[in-house]
Amino acid sequence: ENIPYKIVGGLKFYERKEIKDIIAYLRLIQNTNDNLSLTRIINEPKRGIGKTSLDNIAQVAEQNGVSMYEVIKNADQYGLNRVYLNSREFINVIEELSVKKEEILKFIDV
């Protein structure tokens, strides 16, 4: 967009937290099995899904052979009702962006 900007400080561009978070969002949109990216951004911004909830999600995912994203998406079916309520906006954003990604890819010869 040719918008001028200046980064002040010692961090390189890709070492900045917000850049790592955006990349994690993009990686999760591309691959919902990416548990590492999911754990980085599930609480960015704060959604009330803390370490204990993430540990429970990881345990259920491992027991059922599915990704953590699938557990969060269907948390009510796994008895994780609080996770289900707190994650609806996050799941909706990822699902919506995934659909948009597919629509864009239709126009690009990949």
Stockholm file with secondary structure:
# STOCKHOLM 1.0

chainA/1-110         ENIPYKIVGGLKFYERKEIKDIIAYLRLIQNTNDNLSLTRIINEPKRGIGKTSLDNIAQVAEQNGVSMYEVIKNADQYGLNRVYLNSREFINVIEELSVKKEEILKFIDV
#=GR chainA/1-110 SS CCCCCCCCSSCCGGGSHHHHHHHHHHHHHHCTTCHHHHHHHTTSSCCSCCHHHHHHHHHHHHHHTCCHHHHHHTGGGGTCHHHHHHHHHHHHHHHHHHHHHHHHHHHSCC
#=GC SS_cons         CCCCCCCCSSCCGGGSHHHHHHHHHHHHHHCTTCHHHHHHHTTSSCCSCCHHHHHHHHHHHHHHTCCHHHHHHTGGGGTCHHHHHHHHHHHHHHHHHHHHHHHHHHHSCC
//
